[in-house]
Amino acid sequence: MYNNLIFENRDHILYITINRPKQLNALNKETISELNSCLQTEGNHRVIILTGSGEKAFVAGADIKEFADFSVEEGKKLALDGQIKLFNTIENLHIPVIAAVNGFALGGGLELALASHIRIASDNAMLGLPEVSLGVIPGYGGTQRLAHMVGRGKANEMIFTAKMISAKEALEWGLVNHVVPQEELLAKAESIAKQIIKNSGVAIEAAINAVNANYKDGVDGFNKEIEEFGKCFGTNDFKEGTDAFLNKRKPIFPGK
């Protein structure tokens, strides 16, 4: 079905693996389009785990040969299309996306992890935004999301120097949630996914909307939280969750 992806839906988890090992899983236009389609696949999955094939790279950047001779307008369109089709899509998806970062996450690869809701890194991972070494800047949201996550000073240092940081440094900076040995990476992602799946999917979608609102211009995050909080009271998940709590049983959320 896809040329550059491997996917599997198992136990309410959609596993998506970017599969371009000879290119270190670099993002090209086709891969971005395929990810857009796969991420929005209908199914019974409640969490998505996104990773790269092999042990060397999550995604080692964009496929530079595709845009080496672009004009100014073509460059703008490349960034706009990528942000709309993939990076904004991930950030605003109604279910959580966990990035399991195995190896290099550079350029568009780090931006892909930044757009995800949770990041776990293998202990051999290296993360960076090396675009200025090519005479360009991150174009898939990296300048914005990285600064929100680690602060302006650290983001500036990473972007201006084009240097990579280790998984250990990324953890210290708050750029990733956990660092584990590579052989334990997917198991850790699955453990978190299974904890998420126990909870109300409707409430989790509301939480995604509320958290994201804090990073949108002209949107009052507190008002968005109030709005989403109120909506929860009209859901069957809320009725089930409160009834289960009051009757000391585990909830079985209907997802509506």
N, C-alpha and C positions, 0 to 999 in steps of 0.2 A: 504493500500500500504506500509506503514511504521509501524514498531512496536513501535518506540520511538519518532516519530515526528507527529505533527499535522500541516497541511499546508493549506493555502487558498490564492487564487489569486483574488484580488478585487481592482478595480479602478487603475490598473497598479502597484499595490503593492503586492509582494509576502510575506505573513506572514508565518514565520516558528517558531513553538513553540516546544522546546525540552520537551518531555512529559514523564519524569520518576520521578514523584513526590515523590514516596516512597524512592528513592535514591537521593533526592534533585537534580534531573536532572544531576547527575554525568555522565561524558562521558565514555562510554565503546567502544570497537572496533566496535560493530554493529551500535551504534549511530553515530560515526565518519563516517562510510561508508554511512549511510543513509543521513547524512548532505551533504556529498560530492555529492551524487546523486541529492538531492533536490535542492541544490544551483545552480546546472548547468541545471536545468529543463528549457527547451525551453518554451517560452510563451510571452505574451504581457506585462509582468511586467517590470518596469523601475527602481524599487528600491526594496530592500529586507529588511524587518524588522525581526530581530532575537531576540527571547526572550525565557524565561523558563516558564513552567506551574506553577500555584499556586502563592502564595505571599511570600514564604520563600526564594526561590533561583532562580537565573538565571542559573548558573551551579556551583555546590559546589565541583568542582574538578574532578579528574579522578576516575575511578572505581578501587580502589587499589587492590582489591582481584584478579583482572585479571593479575597483574604483580608482585605480592609479592614474587614469587619464581623464577623470571627471572635471566638468566645469563647476563654477560656483553654484549655479542653480541645480545642477545634478547632485552636488554634495548636499545641498539643503534638502532635496527630495529624498536622498538616501537616508538621512537622519530622521526626517519626518515619518517616512514609511516604516522604518524599523521601530521607532518609538510607538507608533500606533498599532502596528501588526503584532509586536511581540512584547516589548518591555512594559508599556502601559497596560497591555492585556493581562500580563502576569500579575502586576501590582493590584489591579482591580478585579481579578478573578474572584468568583464567589466562594471558592474553596481554597484552602491554604496550599501553597507551593513550597516544598522544602528543597533547597538546592544542596545536593550532596557533592561537595567540591573535591574532586579527586585529582590532585596534581595541579597543573598550571591553570589559573583563572586570570587571563590577561585581557585588557581592552574590553571588547564586547562580552567576553566570558565573565569578567568581574561585574560588568554592568548587568548581565543576566542574573548573577547571584544577588546583586543589590536589589533588583526588582522583585526577587522572591521574598516570601514572608519570613522564612527561617533559613539560616545558613549553617551547615555543618561542614567542617573541613577535615580532610585526612592530614596526618602529621607531616606529610611531605609536600603539602600544597604550597604554592607560591602565588601571591596575588599582586596585581599591579595594573596601572593605566599608563602604558608606555607611548601613548599617541603623540606626545610632543616631540619624541625622538624621530617621528616621521613628518613633522611639520604640520600636524593637525591636532585637534583636541578630541576628547571623548564626545561622541555624538549621540549615544543611546541612553542619555540620562545620567551618565557617570558624574558629571560636575555637580549635579543637583543632589542625587541620592547619597553619594559618598559624603558630601559636606553635612547633610542632615544626620548621617549615621555616626560619623567620627569627629565632627567639628570642622570648622573652616581651616584652621591651622594645619591639622594633619592631612586634610584633603588636599590643600595647596601643596604640601610637601610631596605627597604621593604623585600628584599630577605634574608638578613642575620638574621634579627630579627624574620622573619616568622609571624610578627604581621599584623593584618588587619587594614585598615584605613576606615574611614567613607566616605559617599558620599560627605559630605561637604569638607573634606580634599582632596578627589580625584578631586573635582572641583578646589580647590585652587592650586593644583599641576598641573593642566592641563591634568589630566588623563581622565576626562570626560568633555563633552561639556556643559551639562546642568544637573541640579538636580531638580526634580519635585516631588510632592506627588505621591504615588504609583498609586492612582486612575487616575492620569493625564498622566501616563507614555506613554501609547500607543497613546494617543491623541497628545502628543508632538512629538513623533516619526512620526506620520502620517502628522503632520503639516510641518515638515522638508521635509518629502518625497514628499509631494505635491508641495513644492517650487522647489525641484529638478526636478520633472516631467515636469514642465513648460519649462525647458531649453533643449538644444540640447543634446540628449543622445550620439551622436557621439563625441561632444566636451567634455562631461563628461568622456567618456572612455579615450580620449586623455589626459585629466587632471590627471586621475588616473595613467596612464602610466608615465607621467612626474613627478608627486609627488613621486611615488614609486622609480623612478630612483635615487633619492637623497640618498636612503638607500641601494643601491646595490653596492657591491665592484667592482671596475674597470669600473664603468659607470659614465660618466660625466652628471650630471643632467641638466646642462645648455644646453648642446648639445642635450639632449633628448627633452628638452622643445622646442628648435628651430625646431627639426625634427617634433614633434607633432603639433606645431603651423603651420608649412608649410603645413602639410597634411590636416589640416582643410580647407585650401583654395580650395581644390579639392572636397569638399563635397557639396551635395545638401542642407544640414543643414546650411552651411555658406551662400549659395546663398539666402536661404529663410530668414535667420536671418537678413542679411544686407538689403535685399529688404523690409522686414517688418519695420525695423528701419527707412529707408529713406522715406517710405510711411506712417509712423506714424500709423501702425496697429500692432496687436499682431501676432507673428509668429506661424505658424503651421508646426512644424519640421517633415520632412518625416523620419528621423532616418537613413539617409544614406549619 
